[in-house]
């Protein structure tokens, strides 16, 4: 199973990603082990969803990073 997640960073922005091990990935983000968020350590996991395949998870993550996905995220997920 793969998870798409959204983290709220300490600068007020949001970061989305995917992983097959959500718990460990969040720990890695909080400890500064992930380059994309190490300067703005996450405060909270605000959303996650599970998908059966990696392809479905990556497609949803890419959607969240698009302009329409950004609007969907702000209206429905956070």
C-alpha positions in Angstrom: 0.0 0.0 0.0 1.2 3.5 -0.8 0.2 6.7 1.0 -0.1 10.3 -0.2 0.3 12.8 2.6 0.3 16.5 3.2 2.4 18.1 5.9 2.1 21.6 7.3 5.6 23.1 7.5 6.8 25.5 10.2 6.8 28.4 7.7 3.0 27.9 7.1 3.3 26.2 3.7 2.2 22.7 2.8 4.3 19.8 1.4 2.8 16.8 -0.3 4.6 13.5 -0.9 4.0 9.7 -1.1 5.5 6.7 0.6 4.9 3.1 1.3 5.9 3.6 4.9 4.0 6.6 6.1 5.1 6.5 9.8 8.8 6.3 9.0 8.5 9.0 6.3 6.9 11.4 8.7 9.7 10.7 11.3 12.3 11.3 8.6 10.7 14.6 7.7 10.6 15.7 11.3 14.2 14.8 11.9 15.4 16.7 8.9 16.4 13.7 6.8 14.4 14.7 3.8 16.1 17.4 1.7 12.9 19.0 0.5 11.7 19.9 4.0 14.9 19.9 6.2 15.0 23.7 6.4 11.3 24.0 7.3 10.7 21.0 9.6 7.0 19.8 9.5 4.7 20.6 12.3 1.8 18.4 11.5 0.6 15.6 9.3 -2.7 17.2 8.1 -3.9 14.6 5.6 -3.1 11.2 4.2 -4.8 8.7 1.9 -4.0 5.1 1.0 -3.7 3.7 -2.5 -3.3 0.1 -3.7 -0.6 0.9 -6.3 2.3 3.2 -6.5 1.0 4.6 -9.8 -2.3 5.7 -8.2 -0.4 7.3 -5.4 2.0 9.2 -7.7 -0.9 10.3 -9.9 -2.8 11.8 -7.0 0.3 13.5 -5.6 1.0 15.1 -9.0 -2.7 16.2 -9.1 -2.3 17.8 -5.7 0.7 19.8 -7.0 -1.2 21.1 -10.0 -3.3 24.3 -9.9 -6.6 22.5 -9.7 -5.2 20.1 -7.2 -4.0 23.0 -5.1 -7.5 24.5 -5.1 -9.0 21.0 -4.2 -6.5 20.6 -1.4 -7.4 24.0 0.1 -11.1 23.5 -0.2 -11.5 19.9 0.9 -8.4 18.5 2.6 -7.0 21.1 4.9 
